[in-house]
């Protein structure tokens, strides 16, 4: 009886082994008949984060940049694409703060870009030409052109760190001033003039301190003053002093006017000497 059970068990094991071997052979044959499959990159998706200033480049420009350096991953085998190499290349661009690359399950090559927040295009008297970001970093050798506020005049590195960075951040953080102001000009004394896109006048803010307060007073003057009397009545508007706004009429008019908020300020305190006070 025990002998019969052993034979029966052996037969079961033998049959199972044959079946297993058969299944393995069939699977191996099926695999050998399949063509070798190579996953190819099918698409390129570029995501560029937005910030308070207009974008300095577009996804099409990034694509063209990759094409020019032979780094466009489209139609390349996924296994041969070096995401780290493309990340390193993009991060060398002075306007890119962060760049991350990855391949999606659908074989789409994705690029996520965080661009720097540029606040001013500096063109100083010493011949230097660069963009300034919101952290005070000078972005040199930028290959793109963008329509942001231009800063000119006597701009030293110390002045940039001490005053210009803060002034630029105040201007671009407010949609009114970001769209209205075209140029920031630094005088040899360190005082600042602003050139608006509309109106035939210059805005004098003096030393760039308490800028937000000065601009808020200017905003009210625009709304309740120039909107009623006309934007071309004055050629020079000073908000240097916190208690009044001083304006100078065009040269064909000699009248001086002043609107005082708290107390009078002697005429000689305003530069230039020919002035109108409002």
C-alpha positions in Angstrom: 0.0 0.0 0.0 2.8 2.4 0.9 4.6 1.4 -2.3 1.5 2.3 -4.4 1.2 5.7 -2.7 4.8 6.5 -3.5 4.3 5.6 -7.1 1.2 7.7 -7.3 3.0 10.7 -5.7 5.9 10.3 -8.1 3.6 10.3 -11.0 1.9 13.5 -9.8 5.2 15.2 -9.4 6.4 14.0 -12.8 3.3 15.2 -14.6 3.5 18.6 -12.8 7.2 19.0 -13.8 6.3 18.2 -17.5 3.5 20.7 -17.4 5.7 23.4 -15.9 8.4 22.8 -18.4 5.9 23.0 -21.2 4.5 26.3 -19.9 8.1 27.7 -19.7 8.9 26.6 -23.2 5.7 28.2 -24.6 6.4 31.5 -22.8 10.0 31.6 -24.0 8.8 31.0 -27.5 6.3 33.8 -27.4 8.8 36.2 -26.0 11.3 35.3 -28.7 8.7 35.9 -31.4 7.9 39.4 -30.1 9.9 42.2 -31.8 12.2 44.2 -29.6 10.3 47.3 -28.4 12.1 50.6 -27.8 10.2 53.3 -26.0 10.5 56.6 -27.8 9.9 60.1 -26.4 6.6 61.1 -28.1 6.1 64.7 -26.8 7.8 67.7 -25.1 5.8 69.6 -22.5 7.3 72.9 -21.1 5.7 74.5 -18.1 6.9 78.0 -17.1 5.7 79.4 -13.8 4.2 82.9 -13.8 5.4 85.8 -11.6 4.7 89.5 -11.0 6.5 90.6 -14.2 5.9 89.5 -17.7 7.6 86.3 -18.8 11.1 86.9 -20.3 10.8 83.8 -22.6 8.2 81.4 -23.9 8.0 77.6 -24.2 8.7 77.9 -27.9 12.0 79.8 -27.2 13.0 77.1 -24.7 12.3 74.5 -27.4 14.4 76.4 -29.9 17.2 76.6 -27.4 17.2 72.9 -26.9 17.1 72.3 -30.7 20.1 74.6 -31.2 22.2 72.5 -28.7 20.9 69.1 -29.8 19.1 68.5 -26.6 15.5 68.2 -27.8 14.4 64.7 -26.6 11.6 64.3 -29.2 11.9 61.0 -31.1 14.8 59.8 -29.0 14.8 56.5 -27.1 13.7 57.1 -23.6 16.5 55.1 -22.2 19.1 57.3 -23.9 17.7 60.7 -22.7 19.8 62.3 -19.9 17.4 64.4 -17.9 20.2 65.6 -15.6 22.1 66.9 -18.6 19.1 68.9 -19.8 18.4 70.3 -16.3 22.0 71.4 -15.9 22.0 73.1 -19.3 18.8 75.0 -18.5 19.9 76.1 -15.1 22.9 77.9 -16.7 20.5 80.4 -18.2 20.6 83.6 -16.0 16.9 84.0 -16.1 16.0 80.5 -14.9 15.9 80.0 -11.1 14.9 76.3 -11.2 14.5 73.7 -13.8 13.2 70.1 -13.3 13.0 67.4 -16.0 11.2 64.1 -15.9 9.6 61.6 -18.3 5.9 60.8 -17.8 4.4 57.2 -18.1 3.1 58.2 -21.6 6.8 59.0 -22.7 6.3 62.7 -22.6 9.4 64.7 -21.6 8.3 67.3 -19.1 10.2 70.4 -18.2 9.1 72.6 -15.2 10.8 76.0 -15.2 10.7 78.7 -12.5 12.0 81.9 -14.0 13.5 84.7 -12.0 11.4 87.7 -11.2 13.1 90.6 -13.1 12.1 94.0 -11.8 14.4 96.4 -13.7 16.5 96.6 -16.8 19.6 98.5 -15.6 21.5 100.6 -18.1 23.9 102.6 -15.9 26.2 105.5 -16.8 29.3 103.3 -16.5 28.1 101.3 -19.5 26.9 98.2 -17.6 23.7 96.6 -19.0 21.9 93.9 -17.1 18.6 92.8 -15.6 17.9 93.0 -11.9 15.8 90.4 -10.1 13.7 90.8 -7.0 16.5 89.5 -4.8 19.0 92.1 -6.0 20.9 89.7 -8.2 22.3 91.2 -11.4 21.5 89.0 -14.4 24.2 89.5 -17.0 24.3 88.3 -20.5 20.5 87.9 -20.9 19.7 86.9 -24.5 16.0 87.9 -24.3 14.3 91.3 -24.6 11.5 92.2 -22.3 9.4 95.3 -21.8 10.1 96.2 -18.2 11.1 99.4 -16.4 14.5 100.7 -17.4 16.8 102.1 -14.7 19.4 104.7 -15.9 21.9 107.1 -14.4 24.5 106.8 -11.7 24.0 103.3 -10.3 26.7 101.8 -8.2 26.6 98.2 -6.8 26.1 99.7 -3.3 23.2 102.0 -4.5 21.6 99.0 -6.2 21.7 96.9 -3.0 20.6 99.8 -0.7 18.0 101.6 -2.8 17.3 100.3 -6.3 16.2 96.8 -5.3 13.6 98.1 -2.9 12.4 100.7 -5.3 12.0 98.2 -8.2 10.1 95.8 -6.0 7.7 98.5 -4.9 7.1 99.5 -8.5 6.5 96.0 -10.0 4.4 94.8 -7.0 1.7 97.4 -7.9 0.0 96.9 -11.3 -0.6 100.7 -11.7 3.1 101.7 -11.4 4.3 98.6 -13.2 2.3 99.6 -16.2 2.6 103.4 -15.8 6.3 103.9 -15.1 8.7 103.6 -18.0 12.0 104.7 -16.6 13.8 105.2 -13.3 16.6 107.7 -13.5 19.2 108.1 -10.7 20.7 111.6 -10.5 24.4 112.1 -9.4 23.1 113.1 -6.0 21.3 109.8 -5.6 17.9 111.3 -5.9 15.4 109.6 -8.3 13.2 110.8 -11.1 10.5 108.6 -12.6 9.4 108.9 -16.2 5.7 107.8 -16.8 4.5 106.3 -20.1 1.6 108.9 -20.3 1.7 112.6 -19.6 4.4 115.0 -20.4 6.0 115.3 -17.0 8.8 114.0 -14.8 8.1 112.7 -11.3 10.7 113.6 -8.7 10.7 111.5 -5.5 14.0 112.7 -4.0 15.9 110.0 -2.0 14.2 106.6 -2.7 12.9 106.2 0.9 9.3 105.9 2.0 8.6 105.2 -1.7 5.3 103.5 -1.1 3.9 106.5 0.8 5.2 108.9 -1.8 3.6 106.9 -4.6 0.3 106.6 -2.8 0.1 110.4 -2.6 1.0 110.6 -6.2 -1.8 108.1 -7.0 -4.3 110.3 -5.3 -3.0 113.4 -7.1 -3.4 111.6 -10.4 -7.0 110.5 -9.6 -8.3 113.8 -8.1 -5.9 116.3 -9.8 -4.6 115.4 -13.2 -7.7 113.6 -14.3 -9.6 116.9 -13.9 -7.0 119.5 -15.0 -5.2 117.5 -17.6 -2.1 115.3 -17.7 0.0 117.8 -19.7 -0.4 120.8 -17.5 2.8 120.3 -15.6 6.3 119.1 -16.7 7.7 118.4 -13.2 5.9 116.9 -10.2 7.7 116.5 -6.9 6.5 114.2 -4.1 9.8 114.4 -2.2 8.2 115.9 0.9 5.6 114.0 2.8 3.4 117.1 3.5 2.9 118.4 0.0 3.1 117.9 -3.8 5.0 120.5 -5.7 4.5 120.9 -9.5 6.1 123.1 -12.1 4.1 124.2 -15.1 5.5 124.0 -18.6 8.0 126.7 -19.6 5.5 128.7 -21.5 3.7 129.4 -18.2 5.4 131.0 -15.2 2.8 130.6 -12.5 3.7 128.6 -9.4 1.0 126.7 -7.6 1.0 124.7 -4.4 -1.3 122.4 -2.6 -0.1 121.9 0.9 -1.1 119.0 3.0 0.2 120.1 6.4 2.6 123.0 6.3 4.3 125.2 3.8 7.8 124.4 2.5 10.1 127.2 1.4 10.4 127.5 -2.4 14.1 127.1 -2.3 13.8 123.5 -1.1 12.5 122.4 -4.4 14.9 121.6 -7.3 15.0 122.8 -10.0 14.5 126.4 -9.0 11.7 127.1 -11.5 8.8 125.3 -10.1 5.1 125.3 -9.5 3.7 124.0 -6.3 0.5 122.2 -5.9 
